[in-house]
Amino acid sequence: LKKLKKLKNIKKLILSLLKLREDKACLDLLRRGFLVYSGLSKNANIKRIIFESDYSIISLVDGRNFYFNPLSKIDMLYSVPQIGTFEPKETEIVEGLVKEGDYCLDIGASFGWYTTLLSKKVGKDGKVFSFEPIKQNYLSHEINLELNECYNVTSNNLAVGETKGKIDIYLSDIDTSGSLKLRGYKKNFEVQK
């Protein structure tokens, strides 16, 4: 019953994300992309790729799972589908520094790579506070927290800054990054900080 409830929550979050981007046509292409990505994953840290009727999940050998949509710049997961990792040197540093019982911050949490890693490392006696101001990234982040049962995480759909208020964030046309300065980014929306 608990597992069924978890799956329903995950499906609800995924459908919210798809509805937000109006990108429901991606599922057939996800299935077709399986052959490409499963071939790439044979020599990587990817344990398996699961394609369900309305979502796809990449399972890593370290036990973490990530929602994946190759048609969305938000859900492409950077290098994770190709090599099963993201920012390998930085990940190794984080793994070496963080220990069970620690309290950690993930500011600019994106799809949740570090949040899920930190959650696993700090364990039940630790706590992770994550912040992601971009709504689409935040929804992917929430899906990944649910998939990984990150119950020691408090996630926030907020920016972090010196002062309280609202600020414009500019979004890139080519990836999921945002900027407070306009450098080849489109002004897209205002966020609470």
C-alpha positions in Angstrom: 0.0 0.0 0.0 2.9 2.4 0.9 4.6 1.6 -2.4 1.4 2.2 -4.4 0.9 5.5 -2.7 4.5 6.5 -3.5 4.0 5.6 -7.2 0.8 7.6 -7.3 2.6 10.6 -5.8 5.4 10.3 -8.3 3.0 10.0 -11.2 1.1 13.1 -9.9 4.3 15.1 -9.8 5.4 13.9 -13.2 2.0 14.8 -14.7 2.2 18.2 -13.1 5.6 18.7 -14.7 4.4 17.5 -18.1 1.3 19.7 -17.9 3.4 22.7 -17.0 5.5 22.4 -20.2 2.6 20.9 -22.3 5.0 18.2 -23.4 2.9 15.1 -23.3 4.0 13.9 -26.7 7.5 12.9 -25.5 6.6 9.4 -24.2 6.8 7.6 -27.5 10.2 9.2 -28.2 11.3 8.3 -24.7 10.6 4.6 -25.5 12.5 4.9 -28.9 15.4 6.6 -27.1 15.7 3.6 -24.8 17.8 1.7 -27.4 20.2 4.6 -27.6 20.5 5.2 -23.9 20.6 1.6 -22.9 23.5 1.1 -25.3 25.4 4.0 -23.7 24.7 2.8 -20.2 26.4 -0.6 -20.7 29.8 0.9 -19.7 28.5 3.5 -17.2 27.1 3.8 -13.7 23.6 3.1 -14.9 22.0 0.0 -13.5 18.8 0.2 -15.7 16.4 2.5 -17.5 12.7 1.9 -16.9 10.1 3.1 -19.3 6.6 3.1 -17.9 3.4 4.2 -19.7 3.8 7.8 -18.5 7.4 8.3 -17.3 10.9 7.1 -17.5 13.4 6.4 -14.6 17.2 6.0 -14.7 18.4 3.8 -11.9 22.1 4.2 -10.9 24.4 1.6 -9.4 24.6 3.7 -6.3 20.9 3.1 -5.7 19.6 6.5 -6.7 16.8 7.0 -9.3 16.1 10.0 -11.5 13.2 11.0 -13.6 14.3 11.4 -17.2 12.8 13.2 -20.3 15.3 13.7 -23.2 12.9 16.1 -25.0 13.0 18.6 -22.2 16.0 20.8 -21.4 14.9 20.7 -17.8 14.8 16.9 -17.5 17.8 15.9 -19.7 19.9 15.5 -16.5 23.0 16.8 -18.2 25.5 13.8 -18.4 23.6 11.4 -16.2 21.9 9.4 -19.1 25.2 9.0 -20.9 27.7 8.1 -18.2 25.6 7.7 -15.0 27.1 10.6 -13.2 27.1 14.4 -13.1 30.1 16.6 -12.2 32.2 13.6 -11.2 35.0 15.5 -9.4 32.6 17.7 -7.4 30.6 14.6 -6.6 33.7 12.9 -5.3 34.5 15.9 -3.1 31.0 16.0 -1.6 31.1 12.3 -0.9 34.4 12.7 0.9 33.3 15.7 3.0 29.8 14.8 4.1 29.2 12.3 6.8 26.2 10.7 8.6 24.4 13.2 10.9 25.6 16.3 9.0 23.3 19.2 8.1 23.7 20.4 4.5 22.5 23.1 2.1 22.0 22.6 -1.7 21.5 26.0 -3.2 20.5 25.9 -6.8 19.4 22.3 -6.5 18.3 21.8 -10.1 17.1 18.2 -10.7 18.4 17.0 -7.3 21.7 15.3 -8.0 23.4 16.7 -4.9 20.3 16.8 -2.8 19.7 13.1 -3.3 23.4 12.4 -2.7 23.5 14.5 0.4 20.3 12.9 1.7 21.8 9.4 1.3 25.1 10.5 3.0 23.7 12.3 6.0 21.2 9.5 6.8 18.3 9.6 9.1 20.1 11.7 11.7 21.1 14.4 9.3 19.2 17.0 7.4 19.4 18.6 3.9 17.8 22.0 3.0 17.5 22.5 -0.8 16.6 25.6 -2.7 15.6 25.8 -6.4 13.9 28.9 -7.7 13.0 27.8 -11.2 9.6 26.1 -11.1 10.3 23.4 -13.8 13.6 22.4 -12.1 11.9 22.4 -8.8 9.2 20.0 -10.0 11.8 17.6 -11.4 13.7 18.0 -8.1 10.5 17.0 -6.1 10.0 14.0 -8.3 13.6 12.8 -7.7 13.3 13.4 -4.0 10.1 11.2 -3.9 11.8 8.5 -6.1 14.7 8.3 -3.7 12.6 8.5 -0.5 14.6 11.6 0.7 12.5 12.2 3.8 15.3 14.1 5.5 15.1 16.9 3.0 13.3 20.2 3.3 13.0 21.5 -0.3 12.1 25.1 -1.1 11.0 26.7 -4.4 12.9 29.9 -3.6 16.1 31.7 -4.5 18.7 32.4 -1.8 20.1 36.0 -1.4 21.2 38.7 0.9 17.8 40.4 1.2 14.2 39.3 1.3 12.1 40.2 -1.7 11.6 39.4 -5.3 14.1 39.3 -8.1 14.2 38.6 -11.8 15.9 35.4 -13.0 16.9 35.1 -16.6 16.8 31.6 -18.2 19.1 30.2 -20.9 17.7 29.0 -24.2 20.1 26.0 -24.3 20.1 24.5 -20.8 18.4 24.7 -17.4 20.6 27.3 -15.8 19.4 30.7 -14.7 21.2 34.0 -14.0 20.5 37.2 -12.1 22.4 39.1 -14.8 21.2 39.3 -18.4 24.0 37.6 -20.4 22.4 35.9 -23.4 19.5 34.9 -21.3 15.8 35.7 -21.8 14.1 37.5 -19.0 11.5 34.9 -18.0 10.1 35.3 -14.5 10.3 36.7 -11.0 11.0 34.6 -8.0 10.6 35.0 -4.2 13.8 34.9 -2.3 
